[in-house]
Amino acid sequence: MADDIDYLRGRELFDNFVRGDAMIGLIADVPAVEREMLTALWAAAARGCAPAYRTLGECYLAALRGNGAFEGIDPA
């Protein structure tokens, strides 16, 4: 299931956030990219893609714990 196209896109966007792309201005429309990431991950999760659930958990943890790469990202 890790080859699910939605999962791969969502994970790529997640990794970009973790790398700090939003903080340094490489992502022009952060809320739109955040929605795209979550939509892709939830679509993959709905099809039973376990890695998508893991990545969604990482998103939730980052919102709670607040690592630097997610600074300025809406916790919701």
Residue pairs with C-beta under 8 A, 6 or more apart in sequence:
1 7
1 44
1 47
1 48
1 49
1 50
1 51
1 52
2 8
2 49
2 51
4 44
4 47
4 49
4 52
6 40
6 41
6 43
6 44
6 47
6 49
6 52
7 40
7 41
7 44
7 49
7 51
7 52
7 55
9 36
9 37
9 40
10 37
10 38
10 39
10 40
10 41
10 44
10 52
10 55
11 41
11 51
11 52
11 55
13 33
13 36
13 37
13 40
14 37
14 41
14 55
14 58
14 59
16 22
16 26
16 27
16 33
17 27
17 34
17 37
17 69
17 70
17 73
18 62
18 67
18 69
18 70
19 69
20 68
20 69
21 27
22 30
22 33
22 69
22 70
22 72
22 73
23 68
23 69
23 71
23 72
27 33
30 72
30 73
31 74
34 73
34 74
37 59
38 56
38 59
41 52
41 55
41 56
41 59
42 52
42 56
44 51
44 52
45 52
45 53
45 56
62 69
62 70
62 73
63 70
63 73
63 75
64 75
